[in-house]
Amino acid sequence: MFLSQRRGMVRAMSPLNVTATRCEALFVSAIQDSDEPSPEQVRAAVLRAIRDYGARNCVARVAQEFGDHPDAAVARMRWARDEIQRAYSPRTRGWSTRTAPHPMAASALPPVKAA
């Protein structure tokens, strides 16, 4: 989760905000739907866009596109939402939002089978 500081308080960003930020970042990235990107390429494009523009500037660029080209922007946002859902889905092989299970939950998990 992302943390932000505001007036000395630390807040965690909700999953909805993280997903929205990812969609906006993919929307403003250079990657195109015609590229048929893999989940890895989508995640890399999201990170690159957030690094290059920042989350707030991604939102501003999305708003500008919706103002300038609303029909194209709707289609691109729909594509971005679908790709983000696919790229960050727990079912995406080899990727997880957690790098390791919580120590207290690890004992409840089934043993890992060798590949």
Secondary structure, DSSP 8 states (H G I E B T S, - for coil): --EEEETTEEEE--HHHHHHHHHHHHHHSS--GGG---HHHHHHHHHHHHHHH-HHHHHHHHHHHHHH-HHHHHHHHHHHHHHHHHHT-TTSTT--S-SS--HHHHTTS------
